[in-house]
Amino acid sequence: MQEAKIIGRGTWLDKVAQETIDREKKLKRNLSLVRVESGLGASGLPHIGSVGDAIRSYGVKLALETLDYKSELIAYSDDFDGLRKVPAGFPAWLKDYISHPVSRIPDPFGCHGSYAEHVGSLLKESLDKVGVEYRFQSGAEAYASGKLNDQIRRILSSSKSIGKKISELVGQSKYEETLPYTPVCEKCGRIYTSQALSYDAANDTVHYRCASAKLGEKVVEGCGHEGDVKISDGNGKLMWKVEFAARWAAFDIRFEAYGKELTDSVKINDWVAENVLGYPPPYHARYELFQDKSGRKMSKSVGNLVTPAEWLEFASPESLRLLMYKRIIGARNVSLEDVPTYMDEFDDLEEYYFSKKKDPNQMKDARQRGLYEYSMFLEVPRAKGVHVPYRLLAQLAAVAPESAVEGFVVKRLATYGMVGAVSPDLAMRIGWARKWAKREVAGSVDATARAIPELSTAAREAIREFAKSISKAGSPDDVQNAAFDAAKKNGLKPAEFFPAVYRILLDSDRGPRLGPYVIDAGKSEVSRLLLDAAGK
């Protein structure tokens, strides 16, 4: 059987980049600069899902450069959108600004010129901390400076055919009666309540009435004002059903990923770009949304977000990049409980990358190496870092004396035969793990946040015997000997037995010398965890 061709570094990012280039060549477009775009919501706190869109798009940008094409990421902030709800944690007085453009709402925290500037600064800070390079584009600035004016005029001039197509594609008849454009009411300042009724191309104006708008389950009443707005004044914006298309054409975008919930909007925008603006829409990749552990969509208003700032308080930027690049297909539940998993997965990738191992499956080998390289944003170090299971660091840091955390942890790790001395990398990891432990683990060897691994009959019996023998051990050497005896008696090699034990205790395939660790962690507690997993 012929081996499949490896594209670029063998990841889905490379596949998407190659498909983007193949399509561009068929379209015979200039390939001197292949721009990718990511839309950034600006109405609430940035969360892993919203920032993840930009991280994924940046990965495609890197993959395009791997294929020797110059690329650029445009991070487009939707800061001319209206406020639909008051996000959790924001002051209640914002309810008075529902349906106002977020770029024209005061900063509720008083440190920036507007609500949009405040949220925009958090978005940019998150991207900067993760290491994403981008060109920031404010939506409010795009409208105010006229960057979208040509597209707006062409869309409004074709509003009848667009309204008919929207009805045909998604069954929404609204745009057969109103234009896909919403002015800012000059009297009350709201945006979504303004219904655009007609377009006067000769005078470049839209006639509107400030009526009402349904935002979620609530209806927001307008002020009843009727008037005209000039396109070139930048006091109105396109609706989502057509705005993507305008952005793609105005900024020459060749790739943009989108969330599953935007499938209908993208379908319409693709048609508008192609048939109204004469611009072939960008190549797309569709992903599903991140959910919380209960399976609910992450929402600014519900307040169940995991923010990039929170993640990076406990973990490395590389672990967050890995979360985004591991795969694009399928929904995933994410919480801060997952920090140890992705920290250890990244370490496993790095171990593989710097080892002499080579998977016989060339595609799998390339994918693992490529995933590591993209998680490093292609800046691979000369040598691997310090690798200690995250939960072990968390357990040790949680019980360390407040005045000597690093010294205590490093001393214990040295006893386990894992490190010789503290390094900047290890010190940083200890700091992350301690913060996480104080938040999640509260100082105990706790198995509740990790899944019990599947065990063979022999492994189950060996672990059960080892757990029962721990209480009789008087020293670390006794524990170590008991572990080897239990494995040998049940026909298991150490390479089969010890990873199973570490998976139960630390949710990792690697771990410390078992004897000293068991004594430190507490014989009765370790025995309980092992018996819970293997069965009493």
Buried (B, 14 or more C-beta within 10 A) or exposed (E): EEEEEBBBBBBBBBBBBBBBBEBBEEEEBEBEEBBBBBBBBBBBBBBBBBBBBBBBBBBBBBBBBBBEBEBBBBBBBBBBBBBBBBBBEBEEEBEEBBBBBBBBBBBBEEEBEBBBBBBBBBBBEBBEBBBBEBEBBBBBBBBBEEBBBBBBBBBBEBBEEBBEBBBEBBEBEEBBEBBBBBBBBBBBBBBBBBBBBEBEEEEBBBBBBBBBBEBEEEEBEBBEBBBEBBBEBBBBBBBBBBBBBBBBBBBBBBBBBBBEEBEBBBBBBBBBBEBBBEBBBBBBBEBBBBBBEEEEBBBBBEEBBBBBBBBBBBBBBBBBBBBBBBEBEEEBBBBBBBBBBBBBBBBBBBBBBBEEEEEEEEEEBBBBBBBBBBBBBBEEEEEBBBBBBBBBBBBBBBBBEEEEBBEBBBBBBBBBEBBEEBEEBBBEBBBBBBBBBEBBBEEBBBBEBBEEBEBEEBBBBBBBBBBBBBEEBEEBEBBBBBBBBBBEEBEBEEEBBBBBBBBBBBBBBBBBBBBBBBBBBBBEBBBBBBBEBBEE
